[in-house]
Amino acid sequence: MTKNMSFFMKGKAAEVKEEEVIITRRYKDEKGEPIPFVMKPLSTKRIDDLEAECTKPEFKKGKKVGEKLDSKRFSLRIAIESTVYPDFRDAELLKSYGLTDPVDLARTILSVGGEYAEWMQAANRINGFDESEEDLIEDVKN
């Protein structure tokens, strides 16, 4: 393989695209068809910001001894921000359920365990977190 740096020059990366994913079959459109969720990958910067927001200081005897990432909330925040439609941050949607936290809204709308797991898997896949080292090596070979 040639080590041509022009492949990495500004403007050479493929466009980030939204993707429609059937997460649940319980919500249907006027034709009775499942409504797909629209999802998109997040930028590395946004993921770093979410990680910082989900990291809290740890204290022992009133003294800071480190920090701890709330990995569950971090994963949920990635999934929420990757979900373009439905918008779990929509004020009207939150109000209709009597909620203020988009995480709680997502848990309520996707109240069946399999739906929730499917949504989390889709967010991980779309953001590139589901690929094993073997998959990445195979992609490079092709």
Buried (B, 14 or more C-beta within 10 A) or exposed (E): EEEEEEEEEEEEEEEEEEBEBEBBEEBEEEEEEEBBBBBBBBEEEBBEBBBEEBBEEEEEEEEEEEEEEBEEBBBBBBBBBBBEEBBBBEEEBBEEEEBEEBBBBBBEBBEEEEBBEBBBBBBBBBBEEEEEEEEEEEEEEE
